[in-house]
Amino acid sequence: MSLSTITALSPLDGRYAPKLAALRPIMSEHGYMHRRVQVEVAWFIALSDAGFAEFKPLTTGARAYLLGLVKNFSEADAAAIKEIEKTTNHDVKAVEYWIKSKFEARPELEKASEFVHFACTSEDINNTSHALQLRSGRDQVILPGLDRIMLKLREMAHAFADVPMLSRTHGQTASPTTVGKEMANVLMRLQTACEKIATVKIMGKMNGAVGNYNAHLSAWPEFDWEAFSKKVIETPEPLGLGLTFQPYSIQIEPHDYMAELFDAVARANTILIDLSRDIWGYVSLGYFKQRLKAGEIGSSTMPHKVNPIDFENAEGNLGLANALLKHLSEKLPISRWQRDLTDSTVLRNMGVALGYATLAYASLLTGLNKLEINEEALAEDLDAAWEVLAEPIQTVMRRFGVQGAYEKLKEVTRGKTVTAEALHGLIQSLDIPQAEKDRLLAMTPGSYVGKAAELARRV
């Protein structure tokens, strides 16, 4: 059976493939190979500038050619590396051999070919490549996806700032809010989570087999290899990698920053699971209607149905993403002694974890864009919940020293159908100033929203 979108084992490369076009060049094996070539080239060029008599600085033309290998890296190049790997059975060595093959008929580069991958262990190339992948995945896909959701939430917070809505605590009617304020709540949580994602330092190390520059110093004992490594890692692209230098490691970079990043993404995802479930519930209550799309079917047997599928898809895929992100963050910082390979196969699933998150963000945004407010349903619910005014009435009673205020309102309202007339009768009987009675009598469930509108507009 040939591989296609309908035979792919993963739905990310099958059913949902078009929705992940932005992530695939970054987090796929092609993206991994591309970054490996970038790291090898940056290290090679830097070695030529280190002042070694045995490796003179490269000419401008050679530098341009090498940087072109990175800039113009193609699927055909990745396939050629895979072909070499069939012989080497070692993916990093295959990259090294591919780069050397590109030196043919270029005497300057052929002469210096043994400086490709010089003093490096595979993990020097791999950890920095993973770091470059994650930085690009975060900055080009994950954060922009979250930004689009935040932009929509801000739009909704402002548009619905004044639309009153009955709250529910423990599933029971509670003090009213506004639709906009509830969107603002999520927006502020998500902003904080995104700040955490954005500020994680993406780290890399290039210090040899067990992190001590052993091989490096065997070749040039007097050279400051640590400073050199730091320069390559922290110099901006394309001559460096633009990462944060990791000074202490075993054979592998400790992966603590990865755990921090994956935990931060999972935290944002958890907030969005919360939002997806709440919107699903509000659709069920009729607070939101979903804009119809011609030709869509909600149920194979019930023609009337318009299912909240986008929020259900988002919730499901966010759960899948978090399950993987949790395993990544718990497993990756653990390595037996100086190295074991349990991280290698796990790291190949970073793109899968971020892929499910990316898919979820797209589904959630699609769902949010379909929503239409149903002010009639919101107003009906509020008008059937006069019991929520027990709170302001007893609070004013307390202000004026009416004894047993809470208990009196509890007796009138708890477990009963409360009407406006019953509350107004109680208000009229209170021994409080007439101006306060008038203010309470003018209050409705729809007007009792506190600072909700103001808070919604502030975000």
BELRA-V477511 format. One record per pair of residues at least 6 apart in sequence whose ideal C-beta (glycine too) atoms are under 8 Angstrom apart, sorted by sequence separation. I is the first residue (numbers start at 1). J is the second residue. D is the distance in whole Angstrom. If there is no record, write none. Layout:
<<I/J/D> <I/J/D>>
This chain:
<<1/7/5> <8/14/4> <24/30/8> <25/31/6> <85/91/5> <88/94/5> <103/109/4> <104/110/7> <167/173/7> <168/174/6> <205/211/7> <207/213/5> <208/214/5> <209/215/7> <217/223/8> <234/240/6> <235/241/7> <236/242/5> <248/254/8> <282/288/5> <283/289/8> <298/304/8> <299/305/4> <336/342/8> <402/408/8> <412/418/7> <7/14/7> <13/20/8> <17/24/8> <24/31/8> <48/55/5> <102/109/8> <103/110/5> <166/173/6> <167/174/4> <208/215/5> <216/223/7> <233/240/7> <234/241/8> <235/242/7> <246/253/5> <283/290/7> <298/305/3> <335/342/7> <398/405/5> <430/437/7> <5/13/7> <6/14/6> <12/20/6> <47/55/6> <48/56/7> <49/57/5> <58/66/7> <69/77/8> <117/125/7> <166/174/8> <167/175/6> <208/216/6> <217/225/6> <232/240/6> <233/241/5> <234/242/7> <246/254/7> <298/306/5> <299/307/7> <334/342/8> <335/343/6> <397/405/4> <398/406/8> <5/14/5> <8/17/7> <25/34/8> <48/57/5> <49/58/8> <85/94/4> <88/97/7> <167/176/6> <207/216/8> <216/225/4> <231/240/7> <232/241/7> <234/243/7> <279/288/7> <298/307/5> <428/437/7> <5/15/7> <48/58/4> <81/91/8> <84/94/4> <103/113/5> <166/176/6> <167/177/5> <233/243/5> <234/244/7> <395/405/8> <412/422/7> <427/437/6> <165/176/6> <233/244/8> <234/245/5> <331/342/7> <332/343/6> <394/405/4> <397/408/7> <412/423/8> <5/17/5> <82/94/7> <164/176/5> <165/177/6> <213/225/4> <233/245/5> <331/343/7> <394/406/5> <397/409/8> <45/58/6> <81/94/5> <84/97/5> <100/113/5> <164/177/8> <165/178/6> <213/226/7> <233/246/8> <244/257/8> <427/440/5> <428/441/8> <81/95/6> <84/98/6> <164/178/6> <165/179/5> <292/306/7> <332/346/7> <394/408/7> <412/426/6> <427/441/6> <163/178/6> <230/245/4> <331/346/6> <332/347/7> <394/409/4> <100/116/6> <162/178/6> <163/179/5> <213/229/8> <229/245/7> <290/306/5> <393/409/6> <81/98/5> <99/116/5> <161/178/6> <163/180/7> <165/182/7> <230/247/8> <289/306/8> <409/426/8> <424/441/6> <45/63/6> <80/98/6> <160/178/7> <162/180/7> <207/225/8> <290/308/7> <328/346/6> <408/426/8> <160/179/4> <161/180/4> <207/226/7> <327/346/7> <390/409/4> <96/116/6> <160/180/4> <161/181/7> <390/410/8> <45/66/6> <77/98/7> <96/117/4> <159/180/7> <226/247/7> <328/349/7> <44/66/7> <45/67/8> <158/180/7> <207/229/6> <328/350/7> <390/412/7> <156/179/7> <157/180/5> <160/183/7> <206/229/5> <390/413/5> <156/180/7> <157/181/7> <205/229/8> <284/308/8> <420/444/8> <41/66/5> <92/117/8> <283/308/5> <324/349/6> <328/353/6> <41/67/7> <157/183/4> <206/232/6> <387/413/5> <156/183/4> <157/184/4> <206/233/6> <41/69/6> <205/233/8> <280/308/5> <283/311/7> <324/352/6> <325/353/5> <390/418/7> <402/430/7> <41/70/5> <93/122/8> <154/183/8> <204/233/5> <279/308/7> <324/353/4> <387/416/8> <402/431/7> <69/99/7> <92/122/4> <95/125/7> <153/183/5> <157/187/6> <393/423/7> <402/432/7> <153/184/8> <280/311/5> <387/418/4> <400/431/8> <37/69/6> <38/70/5> <90/122/8> <279/311/5> <280/312/7> <321/353/6> <324/356/7> <325/357/8> <386/418/5> <400/432/5> <37/70/6> <69/102/6> <92/125/5> <153/186/6> <154/187/6> <321/354/7> <386/419/6> <390/423/8> <393/426/7> <397/430/6> <400/433/7> <92/126/7> <153/187/4> <277/311/8> <321/355/8> <386/420/5> <389/423/6> <393/427/6> <276/311/4> <280/315/8> <321/356/4> <397/432/7> <34/70/7> <37/73/6> <276/312/8> <320/356/4> <321/357/4> <386/422/8> <396/432/7> <400/436/7> <150/187/6> <153/190/7> <204/241/6> <211/248/7> <386/423/6> <211/249/4> <276/314/5> <277/315/6> <318/356/7> <34/73/5> <204/243/4> <211/250/5> <276/315/4> <317/356/5> <318/357/7> <321/360/6> <33/73/8> <37/77/8> <150/190/6> <203/243/6> <204/244/7> <205/245/8> <210/250/6> <211/251/7> <317/357/7> <396/436/6> <65/106/7> <149/190/7> <150/191/6> <202/243/5> <203/244/5> <204/245/7> <205/246/4> <210/251/5> <273/314/8> <202/244/6> <203/245/7> <204/246/6> <205/247/8> <207/249/6> <209/251/6> <272/314/7> <273/315/6> <276/318/7> <317/359/5> <318/360/4> <66/109/8> <201/244/4> <203/246/4> <317/360/4> <33/77/8> <34/78/7> <62/106/7> <65/109/8> <146/190/7> <150/194/7> <205/249/5> <316/360/8> <396/440/6> <30/75/6> <33/78/5> <273/318/5> <315/360/8> <62/108/5> <272/318/6> <273/319/7> <313/359/8> <314/360/5> <317/363/7> <62/109/6> <147/194/7> <313/360/7> <314/361/8> <393/440/6> <30/78/5> <33/81/5> <146/194/5> <205/253/5> <270/318/8> <392/440/7> <29/78/7> <59/108/6> <204/253/6> <269/318/5> <273/322/8> <314/363/4> <58/108/7> <203/253/6> <313/363/4> <314/364/4> <58/109/8> <143/194/6> <146/197/8> <389/440/8> <392/443/6> <269/321/6> <270/322/7> <311/363/8> <269/322/5> <310/363/5> <311/364/7> <314/367/7> <58/112/8> <143/197/6> <203/257/5> <310/364/7> <389/443/6> <40/95/6> <44/99/8> <142/197/7> <143/198/6> <202/257/6> <266/321/7> <389/444/8> <36/92/7> <40/96/7> <201/257/6> <265/321/8> <266/322/5> <269/325/7> <310/366/5> <311/367/5> <389/445/6> <392/448/6> <55/112/6> <200/257/6> <310/367/3> <388/445/5> <37/95/6> <41/99/7> <309/367/8> <36/95/5> <40/99/6> <138/197/6> <202/261/8> <266/325/4> <308/367/7> <386/445/6> <389/448/6> <55/115/5> <138/198/8> <200/260/5> <265/325/6> <266/326/6> <310/370/7> <385/445/5> <388/448/7> <37/98/8> <200/261/4> <383/444/8> <33/95/6> <37/99/7> <138/200/8> <263/325/7> <382/444/8> <383/445/7> <262/325/4> <266/329/7> <382/445/4> <383/446/8> <48/112/7> <138/202/8> <197/261/7> <200/264/6> <262/326/8> <382/446/5> <262/328/5> <263/329/5> <48/115/7> <135/202/5> <197/264/4> <262/329/4> <379/446/7> <44/112/8> <47/115/5> <134/202/6> <196/264/4> <197/265/6> <259/328/7> <260/329/8> <258/328/7> <259/329/4> <44/115/6> <47/118/6> <131/202/5> <193/264/7> <196/267/7> <197/268/6> <258/329/7> <259/330/8> <44/116/6> <131/203/6> <131/204/5> <259/332/6> <43/117/8> <44/118/8> <193/267/5> <194/268/6> <258/332/5> <259/333/5> <43/118/7> <193/268/4> <258/333/8> <40/116/6> <128/204/4> <40/117/6> <43/120/7> <127/204/6> <128/205/8> <255/332/4> <256/333/5> <290/367/8> <293/370/8> <127/205/6> <128/206/7> <190/268/6> <193/271/6> <255/333/5> <254/333/6> <291/370/5> <290/370/5> <291/371/7> <124/205/7> <190/271/5> <290/371/7> <291/372/6> <124/206/4> <189/271/5> <190/272/7> <289/371/7> <290/372/7> <124/207/7> <252/335/6> <288/371/5> <289/372/5> <124/208/7> <288/372/7> <289/373/8> <39/124/8> <40/125/6> <186/271/7> <250/335/7> <288/373/6> <289/374/5> <39/125/5> <120/206/7> <287/373/7> <288/374/6> <121/208/6> <250/337/8> <251/338/5> <252/339/6> <287/374/6> <120/208/7> <121/209/5> <186/274/7> <250/338/4> <251/339/4> <255/343/7> <269/357/6> <272/360/7> <276/364/6> <279/367/7> <283/371/8> <286/374/6> <36/125/5> <39/128/5> <119/208/6> <186/275/5> <250/339/6> <265/354/7> <272/361/8> <275/364/7> <279/368/8> <36/126/7> <39/129/6> <287/377/6> <38/129/7> <252/343/7> <262/353/7> <269/360/7> <276/367/8> <286/377/4> <287/378/6> <265/357/6> <272/364/6> <279/371/7> <285/377/7> <35/128/8> <36/129/5> <39/132/7> <35/129/4> <38/132/7> <119/213/8> <287/381/8> <35/130/8> <119/215/4> <182/278/8> <285/381/7> <32/129/6> <35/132/4> <119/216/4> <32/130/8> <35/133/6> <119/219/7> <32/133/6> <118/219/8> <31/133/6> <31/136/8> <128/233/7> <27/133/6> <119/225/8> <26/133/6> <135/242/8> <135/243/7> <179/287/7> <132/241/6> <26/136/5> <27/137/5> <131/241/7> <26/137/5> <132/243/7> <131/243/5> <128/241/6> <23/137/6> <26/140/7> <26/141/7> <128/243/7> <22/140/7> <23/141/5> <22/141/5> <131/253/8> <146/268/6> <165/287/7> <138/261/7> <142/265/6> <149/272/7> <134/258/7> <127/252/6> <127/253/4> <134/261/6> <211/338/8> <123/251/5> <130/258/8> <210/338/5> <123/252/5> <210/339/8> <121/251/6> <123/253/7> <43/206/7> <71/238/8> <52/220/7> <70/238/7> <52/223/8> <67/238/5> <50/223/7> <50/228/6> <46/228/7> <46/231/7> <46/232/5> <43/232/6> <46/235/8> <42/232/6> <46/239/7> <45/239/6> <46/240/7> <179/373/6> <42/238/7> <42/239/6> <42/240/6> <38/237/8> <42/241/6> <179/378/7> <38/238/8> <39/241/7> <38/241/8> <176/382/6> <163/373/6> <142/354/6> <145/357/8> <149/361/6> <156/368/7> <163/375/6> <166/378/7> <173/385/5> <176/388/6> <137/350/8> <141/354/7> <145/358/6> <148/361/7> <152/365/6> <160/373/6> <165/378/5> <175/388/6> <137/351/7> <164/378/7> <173/387/6> <174/388/7> <142/357/7> <146/361/6> <149/364/6> <153/368/8> <156/371/8> <163/378/7> <164/379/8> <166/381/5> <173/388/6> <123/339/8> <134/350/7> <142/358/7> <145/361/4> <149/365/6> <152/368/5> <165/381/8> <166/382/5> <175/391/6> <130/347/6> <133/350/7> <137/354/5> <141/358/6> <145/362/7> <148/365/6> <152/369/7> <165/382/8> <126/344/8> <133/351/8> <164/382/6> <149/368/7> <166/385/5> <130/350/7> <145/365/8> <126/347/8> <166/388/7> <181/449/8> <176/445/6> <176/446/7> <178/449/5> <181/452/4> <184/455/6> <188/459/6> <176/448/5> <177/449/6> <180/452/7> <181/453/7> <184/456/5> <187/459/5> <175/448/7> <176/449/5> <180/453/7> <183/456/7> <178/452/4> <181/455/5> <184/458/7> <175/450/7> <177/452/5> <178/453/6> <181/456/4> <184/459/5> <176/452/8> <180/456/3> <180/457/7> <178/456/6> <166/445/7> <164/445/8> <164/446/4> <164/447/7> <164/449/5> <164/452/8> <161/452/8> <162/453/5> <161/453/5> <161/456/4> <160/456/7> <161/457/5> <158/456/7> <157/456/5> <158/457/6> <157/457/8> <158/459/8> <157/459/5> <154/459/6> <32/348/8> <29/348/8> <31/351/8> <27/350/6> <28/351/6> <27/351/3> <26/351/8> <24/351/8> <27/354/6> <23/351/7> <27/355/7> <23/354/6> <23/355/6> <20/355/5> <23/358/5> <22/358/8> <20/358/6> <19/358/7> <20/359/7> <12/352/6> <19/359/6> <10/352/7> <12/355/4> <16/359/5> <19/362/5> <12/356/7> <12/359/7>>
